[in-house]
C-alpha cells in the first residue's frame, strides 16, 4: 500500500494582532532591494487607509488590489504573472495573498506560474507542476475555505473548474489573525463558514476517511457547531472559526471532499456562483447523501436567518445542464470518496439534472 506523503505549511503564526509581525517575518526573505514583495490584496481594503498602512512596503514592493466578486480564473493568473514579469527584471522575493479564498488561490497560483512555463490552465489537475514556486504567504481575512492550508489552488479555466493540486502549492508561511475577520458581512461569514462545515461532513462521511483526517475533521466540525449553533462572544467566535477553517482544510488534505463540491463546481463553472454560497445551495438538496449533515446545516441556516437563492437553475437549457453535469462527473476522486469505486452505477445524468433542477 502507498500512503500519501503530502507537504504541510512550513510556518504558521496565530494570534490577534499577529498581522503586525508581517514585516518582521518578510525581512529575512527579501533577496535584495530590487526584488520586490508583491501583495495581492482583496480590493475591499483599497479605501481602508488604516489597514493598508499596516502592509510593510519597502523599496519596489507593490500592492495589487483584486476584486473577489468573481471566482478566480486561470486567465486572471496569467495576466497577473505577465504584469509582474514585465514590471521587474528579476523574480519577486515573494507573493503575499491577503483576503479570502479567491485571493489565497490566486496567490498560490501566481507563485507557481512565475517558475513554470506555459499557461495556468495547463496545470489544472493533479501533480502537473514541475518546479517549486517562489516564496508565498497566505493571510486570510475570512474563515472557512481552508485554502490557507490546502495543496490546491481552485481556478476556473476555459473548459473546467479544477484546482492546481501539487506538493508545491501550499504556502510557505501563513498568518492567522482573527482580528482581520471582524468586518466580514453576515451572509458572507455564513456561506464561507459553511464551506468549512461541508468540508468536514464530506470528509468524515467519505470512503477515504482515516484517523488522520478524522481527527482534524471532528475538531473542525465541533468548532463549526459551536460557532453557528451557540451564541458566542464575537472574539471567541472569530478565533474558533479561523481554527475550524485550518482543521477542515487539513482534514480534506488527507482525504477528499464529495458530492456537494462536485455539483458546486459544475454550477460555479457555468453560472459563476461563488464557491461558498454555491456549496450551500447544493448541500441543501443532498439529504439523500448526507442526512445528518443537512439536518444540522438547516438548523444553522434557521438560527442565522439565512435565505438561500431559489431557482438558480430554473431557466437553463438542456445544453447548459449537460455542461454542469459534465464538469461534476469529471471530478472522479470526489465521487469515489462519496460513493465508492462503483459510483458510476449509482450516479446517472438524469439524477444530477433532477438535483440541479431543485436548486
Short mmCIF file of the C-alpha atoms (twelve columns), coordinates in Angstrom:
data_MODEL
# 
_entry.id   MODEL 
# 
loop_
_atom_site.group_PDB 
_atom_site.id 
_atom_site.type_symbol 
_atom_site.label_atom_id 
_atom_site.label_alt_id 
_atom_site.label_comp_id 
_atom_site.label_asym_id 
_atom_site.label_seq_id 
_atom_site.Cartn_x 
_atom_site.Cartn_y 
_atom_site.Cartn_z 
_atom_site.pdbx_PDB_model_num 
ATOM 1   C CA . UNK A 1   0.000   0.000  0.000   1 
ATOM 2   C CA . UNK A 2   1.208   3.506  -0.844  1 
ATOM 3   C CA . UNK A 3   0.439   6.250  1.674   1 
ATOM 4   C CA . UNK A 4   0.202   9.943  0.930   1 
ATOM 5   C CA . UNK A 5   3.298   11.957 1.682   1 
ATOM 6   C CA . UNK A 6   1.919   15.451 1.445   1 
ATOM 7   C CA . UNK A 7   3.505   18.771 2.463   1 
ATOM 8   C CA . UNK A 8   2.348   20.992 5.290   1 
ATOM 9   C CA . UNK A 9   2.616   24.767 5.559   1 
ATOM 10  C CA . UNK A 10  6.181   25.337 6.757   1 
ATOM 11  C CA . UNK A 11  5.432   28.108 9.237   1 
ATOM 12  C CA . UNK A 12  2.285   29.490 10.805  1 
ATOM 13  C CA . UNK A 13  1.641   32.190 13.399  1 
ATOM 14  C CA . UNK A 14  -1.720  32.525 15.141  1 
ATOM 15  C CA . UNK A 15  -2.996  35.323 17.313  1 
ATOM 16  C CA . UNK A 16  -4.976  38.528 17.445  1 
ATOM 17  C CA . UNK A 17  -2.749  41.286 16.085  1 
ATOM 18  C CA . UNK A 18  -0.240  38.863 14.534  1 
ATOM 19  C CA . UNK A 19  -0.636  40.606 11.162  1 
ATOM 20  C CA . UNK A 20  1.589   43.337 12.608  1 
ATOM 21  C CA . UNK A 21  4.523   40.874 12.524  1 
ATOM 22  C CA . UNK A 22  4.424   40.596 8.734   1 
ATOM 23  C CA . UNK A 23  7.323   42.988 8.142   1 
ATOM 24  C CA . UNK A 24  9.498   41.146 10.649  1 
ATOM 25  C CA . UNK A 25  8.627   37.810 9.034   1 
ATOM 26  C CA . UNK A 26  9.380   39.000 5.487   1 
ATOM 27  C CA . UNK A 27  12.647  40.839 6.200   1 
ATOM 28  C CA . UNK A 28  14.960  37.776 6.137   1 
ATOM 29  C CA . UNK A 29  13.311  36.516 2.928   1 
ATOM 30  C CA . UNK A 30  13.967  39.649 0.863   1 
ATOM 31  C CA . UNK A 31  16.511  38.796 -1.862  1 
ATOM 32  C CA . UNK A 32  17.612  42.393 -2.388  1 
ATOM 33  C CA . UNK A 33  16.059  45.831 -2.765  1 
ATOM 34  C CA . UNK A 34  15.361  45.220 -6.468  1 
ATOM 35  C CA . UNK A 35  13.375  42.033 -5.830  1 
ATOM 36  C CA . UNK A 36  10.013  43.247 -4.549  1 
ATOM 37  C CA . UNK A 37  7.370   41.564 -2.495  1 
ATOM 38  C CA . UNK A 38  4.068   41.600 -4.374  1 
ATOM 39  C CA . UNK A 39  0.971   41.918 -2.192  1 
ATOM 40  C CA . UNK A 40  -2.247  40.606 -3.757  1 
ATOM 41  C CA . UNK A 41  -4.960  42.212 -1.630  1 
ATOM 42  C CA . UNK A 42  -8.751  41.961 -1.684  1 
ATOM 43  C CA . UNK A 43  -9.982  45.302 -3.010  1 
ATOM 44  C CA . UNK A 44  -12.450 45.554 -0.128  1 
ATOM 45  C CA . UNK A 45  -9.453  47.065 1.707   1 
ATOM 46  C CA . UNK A 46  -8.493  49.516 -1.050  1 
ATOM 47  C CA . UNK A 47  -10.065 52.520 0.693   1 
ATOM 48  C CA . UNK A 48  -9.179  51.360 4.198   1 
ATOM 49  C CA . UNK A 49  -6.117  53.521 4.805   1 
ATOM 50  C CA . UNK A 50  -5.624  52.251 8.365   1 
ATOM 51  C CA . UNK A 51  -5.334  48.686 7.086   1 
ATOM 52  C CA . UNK A 52  -3.236  49.474 4.007   1 
ATOM 53  C CA . UNK A 53  -0.782  51.443 6.147   1 
ATOM 54  C CA . UNK A 54  -0.006  48.238 8.056   1 
ATOM 55  C CA . UNK A 55  1.254   46.479 4.909   1 
ATOM 56  C CA . UNK A 56  5.064   46.677 5.233   1 
ATOM 57  C CA . UNK A 57  6.069   48.128 1.858   1 
ATOM 58  C CA . UNK A 58  9.750   48.747 1.134   1 
ATOM 59  C CA . UNK A 59  11.772  49.601 -1.977  1 
ATOM 60  C CA . UNK A 60  9.902   48.430 -5.088  1 
ATOM 61  C CA . UNK A 61  7.205   46.445 -3.247  1 
ATOM 62  C CA . UNK A 62  3.754   46.622 -4.844  1 
ATOM 63  C CA . UNK A 63  0.154   46.193 -3.805  1 
ATOM 64  C CA . UNK A 64  -2.205  44.829 -6.457  1 
ATOM 65  C CA . UNK A 65  -5.828  45.138 -5.378  1 
ATOM 66  C CA . UNK A 66  -8.067  42.370 -6.714  1 
ATOM 67  C CA . UNK A 67  -11.831 42.028 -6.704  1 
ATOM 68  C CA . UNK A 68  -13.132 38.845 -5.089  1 
ATOM 69  C CA . UNK A 69  -16.629 39.245 -6.526  1 
ATOM 70  C CA . UNK A 70  -15.963 36.500 -9.059  1 
ATOM 71  C CA . UNK A 71  -14.334 33.097 -8.798  1 
ATOM 72  C CA . UNK A 72  -10.586 33.147 -9.598  1 
ATOM 73  C CA . UNK A 73  -9.731  32.286 -13.200 1 
ATOM 74  C CA . UNK A 74  -6.709  30.790 -14.936 1 
ATOM 75  C CA . UNK A 75  -6.602  33.743 -17.354 1 
ATOM 76  C CA . UNK A 76  -6.502  36.090 -14.355 1 
ATOM 77  C CA . UNK A 77  -3.409  34.272 -13.076 1 
ATOM 78  C CA . UNK A 78  -1.744  34.554 -16.498 1 
ATOM 79  C CA . UNK A 79  -2.428  38.305 -16.592 1 
ATOM 80  C CA . UNK A 80  -1.022  38.835 -13.100 1 
ATOM 81  C CA . UNK A 81  2.098   36.829 -13.913 1 
ATOM 82  C CA . UNK A 82  2.691   38.816 -17.104 1 
ATOM 83  C CA . UNK A 83  2.193   42.069 -15.210 1 
ATOM 84  C CA . UNK A 84  4.716   41.051 -12.539 1 
ATOM 85  C CA . UNK A 85  7.326   39.820 -15.032 1 
ATOM 86  C CA . UNK A 86  7.095   42.960 -17.166 1 
ATOM 87  C CA . UNK A 87  7.387   45.276 -14.176 1 
ATOM 88  C CA . UNK A 88  10.700  43.900 -12.889 1 
ATOM 89  C CA . UNK A 89  13.886  42.495 -14.363 1 
ATOM 90  C CA . UNK A 90  14.122  39.792 -11.677 1 
ATOM 91  C CA . UNK A 91  11.684  37.500 -9.924  1 
ATOM 92  C CA . UNK A 92  9.980   38.944 -6.839  1 
ATOM 93  C CA . UNK A 93  11.121  37.983 -3.364  1 
ATOM 94  C CA . UNK A 94  7.661   36.609 -2.746  1 
ATOM 95  C CA . UNK A 95  3.914   36.752 -3.244  1 
ATOM 96  C CA . UNK A 96  1.690   37.637 -0.297  1 
ATOM 97  C CA . UNK A 97  -2.049  36.972 -0.551  1 
ATOM 98  C CA . UNK A 98  -4.292  38.948 1.799   1 
ATOM 99  C CA . UNK A 99  -8.007  38.172 1.541   1 
ATOM 100 C CA . UNK A 100 -10.419 35.262 1.282   1 
ATOM 101 C CA . UNK A 101 -10.241 32.019 -0.662  1 
ATOM 102 C CA . UNK A 102 -10.173 33.794 -4.040  1 
ATOM 103 C CA . UNK A 103 -7.078  35.793 -3.130  1 
ATOM 104 C CA . UNK A 104 -5.445  32.777 -1.450  1 
ATOM 105 C CA . UNK A 105 -5.903  30.672 -4.580  1 
ATOM 106 C CA . UNK A 106 -4.601  33.423 -6.861  1 
ATOM 107 C CA . UNK A 107 -1.527  33.968 -4.687  1 
ATOM 108 C CA . UNK A 108 -0.651  30.270 -4.731  1 
ATOM 109 C CA . UNK A 109 -1.155  30.019 -8.481  1 
ATOM 110 C CA . UNK A 110 0.834   33.169 -9.289  1 
ATOM 111 C CA . UNK A 111 3.730   31.888 -7.183  1 
ATOM 112 C CA . UNK A 112 3.749   28.637 -9.181  1 
ATOM 113 C CA . UNK A 113 3.321   30.177 -12.621 1 
ATOM 114 C CA . UNK A 114 6.287   32.508 -12.119 1 
ATOM 115 C CA . UNK A 115 8.528   29.432 -12.257 1 
ATOM 116 C CA . UNK A 116 6.601   27.102 -14.587 1 
ATOM 117 C CA . UNK A 117 6.288   27.701 -18.322 1 
ATOM 118 C CA . UNK A 118 3.076   27.861 -20.297 1 
ATOM 119 C CA . UNK A 119 -0.458  28.818 -19.372 1 
ATOM 120 C CA . UNK A 120 -2.086  28.333 -15.989 1 
ATOM 121 C CA . UNK A 121 -4.838  26.146 -17.469 1 
ATOM 122 C CA . UNK A 122 -2.179  23.590 -18.453 1 
ATOM 123 C CA . UNK A 123 -1.677  22.775 -14.773 1 
ATOM 124 C CA . UNK A 124 -5.272  22.216 -13.687 1 
ATOM 125 C CA . UNK A 125 -5.211  18.696 -12.319 1 
ATOM 126 C CA . UNK A 126 -3.115  16.580 -10.008 1 
ATOM 127 C CA . UNK A 127 0.695   16.843 -9.704  1 
ATOM 128 C CA . UNK A 128 1.349   18.582 -13.023 1 
ATOM 129 C CA . UNK A 129 3.568   21.331 -11.559 1 
ATOM 130 C CA . UNK A 130 7.258   20.578 -12.164 1 
ATOM 131 C CA . UNK A 131 9.065   23.443 -10.431 1 
ATOM 132 C CA . UNK A 132 8.789   24.914 -6.954  1 
ATOM 133 C CA . UNK A 133 7.096   28.305 -6.947  1 
ATOM 134 C CA . UNK A 134 8.547   31.421 -5.384  1 
ATOM 135 C CA . UNK A 135 8.097   32.130 -1.672  1 
ATOM 136 C CA . UNK A 136 4.428   32.761 -0.885  1 
ATOM 137 C CA . UNK A 137 2.458   33.808 2.187   1 
ATOM 138 C CA . UNK A 138 -1.249  33.446 2.930   1 
ATOM 139 C CA . UNK A 139 -3.108  35.818 5.235   1 
ATOM 140 C CA . UNK A 140 -6.856  35.006 5.349   1 
ATOM 141 C CA . UNK A 141 -9.274  37.808 6.167   1 
ATOM 142 C CA . UNK A 142 -12.301 35.493 6.242   1 
ATOM 143 C CA . UNK A 143 -12.525 31.979 7.655   1 
ATOM 144 C CA . UNK A 144 -13.840 28.790 6.121   1 
ATOM 145 C CA . UNK A 145 -12.312 27.909 2.772   1 
ATOM 146 C CA . UNK A 146 -9.250  26.128 4.160   1 
ATOM 147 C CA . UNK A 147 -7.274  27.499 1.210   1 
ATOM 148 C CA . UNK A 148 -4.653  28.808 3.630   1 
ATOM 149 C CA . UNK A 149 -3.602  25.223 4.408   1 
ATOM 150 C CA . UNK A 150 -4.543  23.219 1.308   1 
ATOM 151 C CA . UNK A 151 -2.364  21.846 -1.513  1 
ATOM 152 C CA . UNK A 152 -4.691  23.140 -4.198  1 
ATOM 153 C CA . UNK A 153 -5.452  26.408 -5.939  1 
ATOM 154 C CA . UNK A 154 -9.004  26.129 -7.266  1 
ATOM 155 C CA . UNK A 155 -9.447  28.001 -10.559 1 
ATOM 156 C CA . UNK A 156 -11.992 28.300 -13.342 1 
ATOM 157 C CA . UNK A 157 -10.402 27.667 -16.724 1 
ATOM 158 C CA . UNK A 158 -11.712 27.768 -20.296 1 
ATOM 159 C CA . UNK A 159 -13.167 24.261 -20.100 1 
ATOM 160 C CA . UNK A 160 -13.394 23.350 -16.404 1 
ATOM 161 C CA . UNK A 161 -13.212 24.421 -12.796 1 
ATOM 162 C CA . UNK A 162 -10.404 22.446 -11.203 1 
ATOM 163 C CA . UNK A 163 -7.536  23.005 -8.819  1 
ATOM 164 C CA . UNK A 164 -3.811  23.104 -9.362  1 
ATOM 165 C CA . UNK A 165 -3.171  20.247 -6.955  1 
ATOM 166 C CA . UNK A 166 0.507   19.778 -6.175  1 
ATOM 167 C CA . UNK A 167 3.080   19.398 -3.431  1 
ATOM 168 C CA . UNK A 168 4.413   22.835 -4.417  1 
ATOM 169 C CA . UNK A 169 1.095   24.634 -3.917  1 
ATOM 170 C CA . UNK A 170 0.899   25.098 -0.103  1 
ATOM 171 C CA . UNK A 171 2.022   28.384 1.377   1 
ATOM 172 C CA . UNK A 172 5.482   28.715 2.911   1 
ATOM 173 C CA . UNK A 173 4.072   30.926 5.644   1 
ATOM 174 C CA . UNK A 174 0.566   31.592 6.955   1 
ATOM 175 C CA . UNK A 175 -0.521  34.331 9.358   1 
ATOM 176 C CA . UNK A 176 -3.787  33.600 11.157  1 
ATOM 177 C CA . UNK A 177 -5.038  36.821 12.740  1 
ATOM 178 C CA . UNK A 178 -8.734  36.559 13.751  1 
ATOM 179 C CA . UNK A 179 -8.947  40.347 14.077  1 
ATOM 180 C CA . UNK A 180 -8.801  40.602 10.286  1 
ATOM 181 C CA . UNK A 181 -12.223 38.911 10.033  1 
ATOM 182 C CA . UNK A 182 -14.103 41.416 12.211  1 
ATOM 183 C CA . UNK A 183 -15.809 43.326 9.372   1 
ATOM 184 C CA . UNK A 184 -16.971 40.378 7.250   1 
ATOM 185 C CA . UNK A 185 -20.675 40.791 6.269   1 
ATOM 186 C CA . UNK A 186 -23.008 38.289 7.940   1 
ATOM 187 C CA . UNK A 187 -24.096 36.417 4.792   1 
ATOM 188 C CA . UNK A 188 -20.527 36.050 3.589   1 
ATOM 189 C CA . UNK A 189 -19.431 34.916 7.067   1 
ATOM 190 C CA . UNK A 190 -22.121 32.230 6.986   1 
ATOM 191 C CA . UNK A 191 -21.518 30.986 3.423   1 
ATOM 192 C CA . UNK A 192 -17.759 30.756 3.865   1 
ATOM 193 C CA . UNK A 193 -18.110 29.151 7.274   1 
ATOM 194 C CA . UNK A 194 -20.432 26.575 5.740   1 
ATOM 195 C CA . UNK A 195 -17.723 25.747 3.206   1 
ATOM 196 C CA . UNK A 196 -15.721 24.524 6.201   1 
ATOM 197 C CA . UNK A 197 -18.704 22.677 7.693   1 
ATOM 198 C CA . UNK A 198 -19.366 20.927 4.362   1 
ATOM 199 C CA . UNK A 199 -15.658 20.031 4.041   1 
ATOM 200 C CA . UNK A 200 -15.958 18.222 7.362   1 
ATOM 201 C CA . UNK A 201 -19.183 16.389 6.544   1 
ATOM 202 C CA . UNK A 202 -17.866 15.192 3.187   1 
ATOM 203 C CA . UNK A 203 -14.517 14.152 4.619   1 
ATOM 204 C CA . UNK A 204 -15.932 12.345 7.667   1 
ATOM 205 C CA . UNK A 205 -18.612 10.514 5.667   1 
ATOM 206 C CA . UNK A 206 -16.301 9.605  2.802   1 
ATOM 207 C CA . UNK A 207 -14.625 6.351  1.842   1 
ATOM 208 C CA . UNK A 208 -11.173 7.923  2.057   1 
ATOM 209 C CA . UNK A 209 -11.561 8.694  5.768   1 
ATOM 210 C CA . UNK A 210 -8.737  7.670  8.100   1 
ATOM 211 C CA . UNK A 211 -7.692  8.540  11.632  1 
ATOM 212 C CA . UNK A 212 -5.543  11.438 10.443  1 
ATOM 213 C CA . UNK A 213 -8.408  13.118 8.535   1 
ATOM 214 C CA . UNK A 214 -10.960 12.111 11.145  1 
ATOM 215 C CA . UNK A 215 -9.079  13.821 13.971  1 
ATOM 216 C CA . UNK A 216 -8.890  17.122 12.108  1 
ATOM 217 C CA . UNK A 217 -12.397 16.771 10.671  1 
ATOM 218 C CA . UNK A 218 -14.073 16.132 14.013  1 
ATOM 219 C CA . UNK A 219 -12.239 19.060 15.581  1 
ATOM 220 C CA . UNK A 220 -13.368 21.391 12.788  1 
ATOM 221 C CA . UNK A 221 -16.924 20.038 12.810  1 
ATOM 222 C CA . UNK A 222 -17.298 20.611 16.551  1 
ATOM 223 C CA . UNK A 223 -15.879 24.123 16.231  1 
ATOM 224 C CA . UNK A 224 -18.385 24.895 13.456  1 
ATOM 225 C CA . UNK A 225 -21.265 23.630 15.604  1 
ATOM 226 C CA . UNK A 226 -20.095 25.805 18.476  1 
ATOM 227 C CA . UNK A 227 -19.786 28.906 16.289  1 
ATOM 228 C CA . UNK A 228 -23.019 28.513 14.311  1 
ATOM 229 C CA . UNK A 229 -25.358 26.885 16.844  1 
ATOM 230 C CA . UNK A 230 -24.337 28.700 20.024  1 
ATOM 231 C CA . UNK A 231 -24.191 32.399 20.877  1 
ATOM 232 C CA . UNK A 232 -20.505 33.065 21.411  1 
ATOM 233 C CA . UNK A 233 -18.764 36.368 22.120  1 
ATOM 234 C CA . UNK A 234 -17.503 37.859 18.852  1 
ATOM 235 C CA . UNK A 235 -13.794 37.393 19.607  1 
ATOM 236 C CA . UNK A 236 -14.278 33.757 20.603  1 
ATOM 237 C CA . UNK A 237 -16.376 33.097 17.503  1 
ATOM 238 C CA . UNK A 238 -13.706 34.622 15.234  1 
ATOM 239 C CA . UNK A 239 -10.907 32.629 16.868  1 
ATOM 240 C CA . UNK A 240 -12.792 29.334 16.706  1 
ATOM 241 C CA . UNK A 241 -13.934 29.728 13.107  1 
ATOM 242 C CA . UNK A 242 -10.389 30.500 11.996  1 
ATOM 243 C CA . UNK A 243 -9.240  27.305 13.695  1 
ATOM 244 C CA . UNK A 244 -12.147 25.374 12.161  1 
ATOM 245 C CA . UNK A 245 -11.056 26.533 8.710   1 
ATOM 246 C CA . UNK A 246 -7.488  25.374 9.332   1 
ATOM 247 C CA . UNK A 247 -8.506  21.972 10.699  1 
ATOM 248 C CA . UNK A 248 -11.141 21.466 7.996   1 
ATOM 249 C CA . UNK A 249 -8.556  22.177 5.327   1 
ATOM 250 C CA . UNK A 250 -6.187  19.687 6.953   1 
ATOM 251 C CA . UNK A 251 -8.920  17.041 7.046   1 
ATOM 252 C CA . UNK A 252 -9.609  17.164 3.296   1 
ATOM 253 C CA . UNK A 253 -5.886  17.354 2.504   1 
ATOM 254 C CA . UNK A 254 -5.538  13.742 3.587   1 
ATOM 255 C CA . UNK A 255 -8.946  12.575 2.398   1 
ATOM 256 C CA . UNK A 256 -11.261 14.319 -0.095  1 
ATOM 257 C CA . UNK A 257 -14.493 16.282 -0.456  1 
ATOM 258 C CA . UNK A 258 -17.619 14.788 -2.033  1 
ATOM 259 C CA . UNK A 259 -20.980 15.275 -3.731  1 
ATOM 260 C CA . UNK A 260 -21.590 18.899 -2.718  1 
ATOM 261 C CA . UNK A 261 -18.282 20.115 -4.095  1 
ATOM 262 C CA . UNK A 262 -18.611 18.125 -7.319  1 
ATOM 263 C CA . UNK A 263 -22.026 19.649 -8.051  1 
ATOM 264 C CA . UNK A 264 -20.976 23.093 -6.839  1 
ATOM 265 C CA . UNK A 265 -18.004 23.132 -9.237  1 
ATOM 266 C CA . UNK A 266 -20.374 22.480 -12.144 1 
ATOM 267 C CA . UNK A 267 -22.698 25.293 -11.051 1 
ATOM 268 C CA . UNK A 268 -19.835 27.690 -10.471 1 
ATOM 269 C CA . UNK A 269 -18.268 26.989 -13.874 1 
ATOM 270 C CA . UNK A 270 -21.482 27.619 -15.805 1 
ATOM 271 C CA . UNK A 271 -23.202 30.305 -13.729 1 
ATOM 272 C CA . UNK A 272 -20.309 31.952 -11.896 1 
ATOM 273 C CA . UNK A 273 -21.884 31.284 -8.499  1 
ATOM 274 C CA . UNK A 274 -19.375 31.972 -5.730  1 
ATOM 275 C CA . UNK A 275 -17.993 28.864 -4.074  1 
ATOM 276 C CA . UNK A 276 -19.372 29.338 -0.553  1 
ATOM 277 C CA . UNK A 277 -22.948 30.159 -1.497  1 
ATOM 278 C CA . UNK A 278 -22.818 27.549 -4.273  1 
ATOM 279 C CA . UNK A 279 -21.937 24.863 -1.755  1 
ATOM 280 C CA . UNK A 280 -24.844 25.958 0.447   1 
ATOM 281 C CA . UNK A 281 -27.351 25.901 -2.426  1 
ATOM 282 C CA . UNK A 282 -26.196 22.401 -3.406  1 
ATOM 283 C CA . UNK A 283 -25.854 20.968 0.098   1 
ATOM 284 C CA . UNK A 284 -29.400 21.963 0.995   1 
ATOM 285 C CA . UNK A 285 -30.595 19.387 -1.589  1 
ATOM 286 C CA . UNK A 286 -28.371 16.486 -0.501  1 
ATOM 287 C CA . UNK A 287 -30.407 14.792 2.236   1 
ATOM 288 C CA . UNK A 288 -30.118 11.508 0.359   1 
ATOM 289 C CA . UNK A 289 -26.318 11.598 0.663   1 
ATOM 290 C CA . UNK A 290 -25.680 13.444 3.955   1 
ATOM 291 C CA . UNK A 291 -28.912 13.332 6.015   1 
ATOM 292 C CA . UNK A 292 -27.427 14.282 9.401   1 
ATOM 293 C CA . UNK A 293 -25.189 16.973 7.909   1 
ATOM 294 C CA . UNK A 294 -28.092 18.568 6.015   1 
ATOM 295 C CA . UNK A 295 -30.241 18.498 9.172   1 
ATOM 296 C CA . UNK A 296 -27.589 20.399 11.138  1 
ATOM 297 C CA . UNK A 297 -26.964 22.762 8.202   1 
ATOM 298 C CA . UNK A 298 -30.645 23.699 8.159   1 
ATOM 299 C CA . UNK A 299 -30.545 24.340 11.914  1 
ATOM 300 C CA . UNK A 300 -27.637 26.723 11.379  1 
ATOM 301 C CA . UNK A 301 -29.383 28.387 8.453   1 
ATOM 302 C CA . UNK A 302 -32.533 28.952 10.518  1 
ATOM 303 C CA . UNK A 303 -30.642 30.281 13.552  1 
ATOM 304 C CA . UNK A 304 -28.944 32.959 11.446  1 
ATOM 305 C CA . UNK A 305 -31.989 33.762 9.271   1 
ATOM 306 C CA . UNK A 306 -30.189 32.886 6.048   1 
ATOM 307 C CA . UNK A 307 -32.366 32.735 2.938   1 
ATOM 308 C CA . UNK A 308 -30.686 30.899 0.089   1 
ATOM 309 C CA . UNK A 309 -31.353 31.966 -3.511  1 
ATOM 310 C CA . UNK A 310 -34.006 29.858 -5.222  1 
ATOM 311 C CA . UNK A 311 -34.474 28.917 -8.853  1 
ATOM 312 C CA . UNK A 312 -30.804 29.376 -9.740  1 
ATOM 313 C CA . UNK A 313 -31.051 26.599 -12.344 1 
ATOM 314 C CA . UNK A 314 -34.734 27.038 -13.259 1 
ATOM 315 C CA . UNK A 315 -34.313 28.520 -16.745 1 
ATOM 316 C CA . UNK A 316 -31.386 26.506 -18.056 1 
ATOM 317 C CA . UNK A 317 -31.345 24.748 -21.401 1 
ATOM 318 C CA . UNK A 318 -30.513 21.069 -21.777 1 
ATOM 319 C CA . UNK A 319 -27.109 22.083 -23.175 1 
ATOM 320 C CA . UNK A 320 -26.418 24.119 -20.036 1 
ATOM 321 C CA . UNK A 321 -27.480 21.266 -17.764 1 
ATOM 322 C CA . UNK A 322 -25.173 18.969 -19.758 1 
ATOM 323 C CA . UNK A 323 -22.279 21.390 -19.275 1 
ATOM 324 C CA . UNK A 324 -22.734 21.448 -15.491 1 
ATOM 325 C CA . UNK A 325 -23.149 17.685 -15.354 1 
ATOM 326 C CA . UNK A 326 -20.006 17.132 -17.442 1 
ATOM 327 C CA . UNK A 327 -17.950 19.241 -15.032 1 
ATOM 328 C CA . UNK A 328 -19.407 17.475 -11.990 1 
ATOM 329 C CA . UNK A 329 -18.840 13.986 -13.385 1 
ATOM 330 C CA . UNK A 330 -15.239 14.778 -14.347 1 
ATOM 331 C CA . UNK A 331 -14.314 15.080 -10.645 1 
ATOM 332 C CA . UNK A 332 -13.944 11.340 -10.178 1 
ATOM 333 C CA . UNK A 333 -11.981 11.344 -6.884  1 
ATOM 334 C CA . UNK A 334 -14.816 13.282 -5.227  1 
ATOM 335 C CA . UNK A 335 -17.456 10.778 -6.324  1 
ATOM 336 C CA . UNK A 336 -15.288 7.816  -5.375  1 
ATOM 337 C CA . UNK A 337 -14.777 9.275  -1.916  1 
ATOM 338 C CA . UNK A 338 -18.515 9.841  -1.501  1 
ATOM 339 C CA . UNK A 339 -19.893 6.640  -3.007  1 
ATOM 340 C CA . UNK A 340 -17.099 4.137  -3.597  1 
ATOM 341 C CA . UNK A 341 -15.428 2.715  -6.691  1 
ATOM 342 C CA . UNK A 342 -18.782 1.738  -8.232  1 
ATOM 343 C CA . UNK A 343 -20.104 5.309  -8.077  1 
ATOM 344 C CA . UNK A 344 -20.746 5.372  -11.846 1 
ATOM 345 C CA . UNK A 345 -23.512 2.813  -11.348 1 
ATOM 346 C CA . UNK A 346 -25.178 4.962  -8.688  1 
ATOM 347 C CA . UNK A 347 -24.851 8.385  -10.300 1 
ATOM 348 C CA . UNK A 348 -26.700 8.998  -13.553 1 
ATOM 349 C CA . UNK A 349 -27.111 12.096 -15.652 1 
ATOM 350 C CA . UNK A 350 -30.907 12.209 -15.059 1 
ATOM 351 C CA . UNK A 351 -30.283 12.070 -11.306 1 
ATOM 352 C CA . UNK A 352 -27.881 15.005 -11.475 1 
ATOM 353 C CA . UNK A 353 -30.230 17.001 -13.683 1 
ATOM 354 C CA . UNK A 354 -33.020 16.394 -11.186 1 
ATOM 355 C CA . UNK A 355 -30.812 17.626 -8.330  1 
ATOM 356 C CA . UNK A 356 -29.715 20.737 -10.253 1 
ATOM 357 C CA . UNK A 357 -33.332 21.456 -11.190 1 
ATOM 358 C CA . UNK A 358 -34.229 21.772 -7.499  1 
ATOM 359 C CA . UNK A 359 -31.561 24.421 -6.881  1 
# 
